[in-house]
Amino acid sequence: MDEFDEAHRVALILQGYIARFDSLISASPPHLDEVGLKAQASDLKQDIRAEHKRLSASKYAPQSPIEQVYLIPAIRQANGEFSKYPITSPTSAKWNLGLGAVRGEMVYRMGMLIQKYPEAASKQAR
């Protein structure tokens, strides 16, 4: 896999996580499914934890430089942030604060990736 394809693959992973955070943060009260949103947030938290474990366990498998600089730190930081912010009620101010803090880690690394590989964020891979 060449550098562009790897950057594109990592960008897609980060974009997927960011979209999931956006969906949770943008839920508005009249159509609020509190139980469903809490379940989605819990699933997202578990997915990030699983990805963190997978990436941590793959010390023995070679990782690309792009994964090492952009994906692994984003997952590690998001996993750490999730432990600081419990999943509360979507009607609580802490809901957006906590999810926003975790999302920020993903957005930060995505911004760095796009700055170095602007074409990686495009929808079309080569």
N, C-alpha and C positions, 0 to 999 in steps of 0.2 A: 504494500500500500504506500503510495507516495505521500509527501508532506501535505499537499492540498486535500487529498482524500481523508487523511487522518484528522486534519483540522476540521473538515466538514463533518466527519463522524462525531467528534467531540462536541462541536457546535450543536448538532442535532440533539445530543444527550442533554446538554445544558438547556437548550431551548425547551425541551420537553418538560424538564423540571420547572423552569420558570413559568411555563404555561399553566402547569398544575397549581403553582402558588397563586398566579393571577386569578385563576378560576375561584379559588378559595377566598381570596381577599376581596374580590369584587361581588361576592354574593350579597344581595340586599334584602333587608327585612321583610317586605311583603311576601316574597316568594322563598323565604328562608326555610330550608329543611335542616334544622339544627342537628338532628341525629345523623343524617346523610353527610353533612359537611364535616362533622367530627370524625365520622368513619373515613372519609376521604383524606382528612388531615392525618389521621392515624396511619392509613395506608401509605401516604407519602413519607411520613416519618420512618416507617418500617422499610420502605424501598431505599431510602437514603442510608439507613443503617446497614441494610444488606449489601448495598453497593460499596459502602465503606469497608465492610468485612471482606468482600470479594477483592477489592483493590489492595487491602492490607495483606491479605493472604497470598496475593500474587507476587510477593517479593521474589519468589523463585521463578516466576514467569517474566520474561522481559516486557517492560512497558515502554511505550513510545515516549520520546521527549515531550511531545504535545500533551499526552496524558499526564506526565509528571509535572508539567508547569501549570496546566489549566484545569484538568478534570479532577485529579487527586486532591489538590488543595481545596477546590470548591466543595467536594464531597466531605472531606475531613472537617472543614470549617462549618459547613451546614449541619453536619452530624453533631458537632460540639454546641452550636447555637440551639439546636433542637433540645438538647439536654437542659439548657437554661430556661427555656420557655415551655411550660406544660401546655398541652392542648386544652384550652378552656372553651367556654361557650362562644359561638360565633357572634353573639350579641355583646360580648365583653370587649372593652377597648384593648385588653391584652391580646385578643385574638389577632387583630391586625398588626399590633406591635411585634408580637412573637413571629408570626408568619413573615412579616416584612423584614425582620432582622435575618431570618434564615434565607429568604429569597435574595437579600442583598449580597450574600456570599456568592450565589450563583451568577447574579448580574455583574458583579465586579469581575469575576474571572471571564465571563462571556465578553465583557467590554475589552478586556486585555487581549483576548483571542481575536476579536474582530479588528482591533487596532493593528495587530501583527499580520493577520490573514483576512483582509476585508472580504475576499471572495468566499470564504468559508461559511459565511452567514447566508449566502444566497440559497435559494430553494433547489437549485439544480447542481448536482454533483457532476464531475466530469466522467 
